Amino acid sequence: MLIHSSSQLLTLAGGPQRGRALGALGILENGAVVIRDEKIVAVGATDELRAAYPSVLSMDAL
């Protein structure tokens, strides 16, 4: 399943945060997520993931 076209997708890129890094979240504009077997297998820009996973069932996040 590809969930695409999210206006903003929040990520925790970089792993656990401590000290001053707390709150430094990754935000992807027009983001997408690919889920397979109940696991997230890819996160990125909608255009990139649609090209990389063309045959996956997709759903608009709007």
N, CA, C and O of each residue as an XYZ file, in Angstrom:
248
protein
N       0.850     -1.169      0.000
C       0.000      0.000      0.000
C       0.897      1.234      0.000
O       1.814      1.353      0.813
N       0.621      2.137     -0.912
C       1.327      3.418     -0.993
C       0.344      4.510     -0.597
O      -0.656      4.730     -1.281
N       0.623      5.182      0.489
C      -0.190      6.319      0.916
C       0.586      7.560      0.498
O       1.700      7.794      0.968
N      -0.008      8.353     -0.388
C       0.734      9.449     -1.013
C       0.046     10.797     -0.853
O      -1.091     10.883     -0.389
N       0.747     11.827     -1.240
C       0.246     13.204     -1.295
C      -0.096     13.787      0.070
O      -1.014     14.598      0.195
N       0.635     13.377      1.074
C       0.461     13.974      2.398
C       1.026     15.389      2.355
O       2.159     15.585      1.916
N       0.261     16.370      2.801
C       0.772     17.740      2.745
C       2.037     17.881      3.587
O       2.970     18.581      3.194
N       2.072     17.222      4.739
C       3.275     17.175      5.563
C       3.357     15.803      6.220
O       2.390     15.322      6.811
N       4.517     15.188      6.107
C       4.750     13.877      6.700
C       5.866     14.023      7.723
O       6.983     14.410      7.377
N       5.574     13.721      8.957
C       6.537     13.848     10.043
C       7.389     12.592     10.136
O       6.860     11.481     10.161
N       8.705     12.763     10.188
C       9.610     11.623     10.334
C      10.498     11.828     11.555
O      10.653     12.943     12.054
N      11.057     10.762     12.009
C      12.032     10.829     13.098
C      13.402     10.466     12.543
O      14.138      9.676     13.133
N      13.728     11.051     11.410
C      15.007     10.799     10.754
C      16.153     11.088     11.713
O      16.127     12.081     12.441
N      17.144     10.231     11.711
C      18.295     10.427     12.572
C      18.204      9.681     13.889
O      19.145      9.721     14.682
N      17.104      9.009     14.138
C      16.984      8.199     15.342
C      16.596      8.984     16.577
O      16.088     10.101     16.477
N      16.835      8.398     17.751
C      16.441      9.038     19.009
C      17.084     10.413     19.171
O      18.221     10.639     18.758
N      16.337     11.315     19.776
C      16.829     12.676     19.968
C      17.037     12.946     21.447
O      16.281     12.484     22.302
N      18.091     13.711     21.721
C      18.417     14.067     23.105
C      18.865     15.518     23.156
O      19.323     16.073     22.157
N      18.732     16.119     24.313
C      19.231     17.475     24.519
C      18.664     18.481     23.542
O      17.451     18.555     23.348
N      19.545     19.257     22.925
C      19.124     20.314     22.000
C      18.435     19.783     20.749
O      17.681     20.508     20.101
N      18.686     18.537     20.411
C      18.082     17.951     19.211
C      16.593     17.652     19.386
O      15.883     17.436     18.404
N      16.121     17.640     20.633
C      14.703     17.368     20.862
C      13.854     18.373     20.099
O      14.089     19.579     20.172
N      12.905     17.887     19.395
C      12.015     18.757     18.642
C      12.493     19.055     17.234
O      11.772     19.696     16.469
N      13.689     18.607     16.867
C      14.201     18.821     15.509
C      13.680     17.692     14.623
O      14.414     16.768     14.271
N      12.426     17.785     14.279
C      11.770     16.717     13.530
C      11.949     16.898     12.030
O      12.095     18.017     11.540
N      11.936     15.790     11.314
C      11.991     15.849      9.861
C      10.580     15.986      9.311
O       9.701     15.194      9.649
N      10.361     16.974      8.477
C       9.046     17.159      7.862
C       9.211     17.116      6.352
O       9.948     17.913      5.770
N       8.514     16.170      5.725
C       8.521     16.054      4.268
C       7.255     16.692      3.719
O       6.150     16.330      4.124
N       7.405     17.624      2.817
C       6.259     18.203      2.121
C       5.872     17.238      1.002
O       6.747     16.696      0.326
N       4.587     17.018      0.799
C       4.090     16.105     -0.235
C       4.732     14.723     -0.081
O       5.258     14.158     -1.040
N       4.679     14.198      1.127
C       5.329     12.934      1.437
C       4.464     11.715      1.172
O       3.259     11.815      0.943
N       5.121     10.553      1.211
C       4.440      9.281      0.975
C       5.080      8.187      1.828
O       6.229      8.297      2.256
N       4.300      7.129      2.063
C       4.752      5.982      2.841
C       4.338      4.718      2.099
O       3.219      4.624      1.594
N       5.246      3.746      2.036
C       4.914      2.440      1.464
C       4.875      1.440      2.613
O       5.819      1.336      3.397
N       3.766      0.705      2.700
C       3.577     -0.291      3.753
C       3.405     -1.655      3.098
O       2.612     -1.823      2.172
N       4.167     -2.629      3.599
C       4.077     -4.001      3.085
C       4.129     -4.951      4.275
O       5.011     -4.839      5.126
N       3.196     -5.873      4.334
C       3.132     -6.843      5.434
C       3.154     -6.157      6.796
O       3.862     -6.583      7.708
N       2.367     -5.087      6.919
C       2.199     -4.337      8.164
C       3.471     -3.636      8.638
O       3.581     -3.288      9.814
N       4.433     -3.424      7.733
C       5.676     -2.727      8.080
C       5.914     -1.593      7.095
O       5.610     -1.715      5.908
N       6.455     -0.497      7.590
C       6.839      0.610      6.719
C       8.122      0.205      6.013
O       9.124     -0.097      6.663
N       8.095      0.197      4.686
C       9.277     -0.204      3.920
C       9.938      0.971      3.207
O      11.090      0.870      2.786
N       9.218      2.084      3.068
C       9.811      3.256      2.420
C       9.058      4.515      2.827
O       7.842      4.500      3.018
N       9.809      5.602      2.954
C       9.257      6.925      3.243
C       9.992      7.897      2.346
O      11.213      7.822      2.217
N       9.262      8.811      1.723
C       9.923      9.781      0.859
C       8.937     10.681      0.154
O       7.768     10.770      0.531
N       9.422     11.340     -0.870
C       8.589     12.238     -1.664
C       7.596     11.419     -2.489
O       7.923     10.333     -2.968
N       6.398     11.939     -2.648
C       5.352     11.238     -3.394
C       5.820     10.836     -4.788
O       5.653      9.681     -5.180
N       6.398     11.757     -5.539
C       6.830     11.452     -6.911
C       7.858     10.327     -6.945
O       7.793      9.451     -7.808
N       8.801     10.347     -6.015
C       9.850      9.326     -5.990
C       9.285      7.945     -5.664
O       9.649      6.959     -6.305
N       8.402      7.870     -4.675
C       7.870      6.564     -4.293
C       6.864      6.033     -5.307
O       6.771      4.821     -5.501
N       6.115      6.910     -5.953
C       5.204      6.442     -7.011
C       6.001      5.856     -8.174
O       5.577      4.876     -8.786
N       7.146      6.447     -8.479
C       7.998      5.927     -9.558
C       8.667      4.613     -9.145
O       8.816      3.707     -9.965
N       9.067      4.508     -7.885
C       9.767      3.319     -7.404
C       8.829      2.133     -7.161
O       9.260      0.981     -7.216
N       7.552      2.409     -6.895
C       6.569      1.357     -6.593
C       5.330      1.524     -7.479
O       4.235      1.746     -6.962
N       5.483      1.422     -8.801
C       4.362      1.716     -9.708
C       3.197      0.730     -9.635
O       2.067      1.095     -9.962
N       3.446     -0.499     -9.216
C       2.373     -1.500     -9.223
C       1.705     -1.691     -7.859
O       0.813     -2.528     -7.717
N       2.128     -0.927     -6.868
C       1.570     -1.057     -5.523
C       0.233     -0.317     -5.451
O       0.097      0.787     -5.979
N      -0.739     -0.928     -4.798
C      -2.025     -0.280     -4.562
C      -1.775      1.036     -3.841
O      -0.998      1.080     -2.888
N      -2.429      2.117     -4.287
C      -2.165      3.413     -3.667
C      -3.438      4.079     -3.180
O      -4.543      3.780     -3.634
N      -3.242      4.997     -2.234
C      -4.347      5.728     -1.639
C      -3.878      7.155     -1.367
O      -2.786      7.365     -0.837
N      -4.696      8.123     -1.727
C      -4.392      9.526     -1.489
C      -4.610      9.843     -0.012
O      -5.644      9.485      0.551
N      -3.657     10.504      0.611
C      -3.750     10.832      2.034
C      -4.761     11.936      2.312
O      -5.151     12.148      3.460
N      -5.179     12.630      1.282
C      -6.135     13.719      1.491
C      -7.440     13.158      1.830
O      -8.395     13.903      2.048
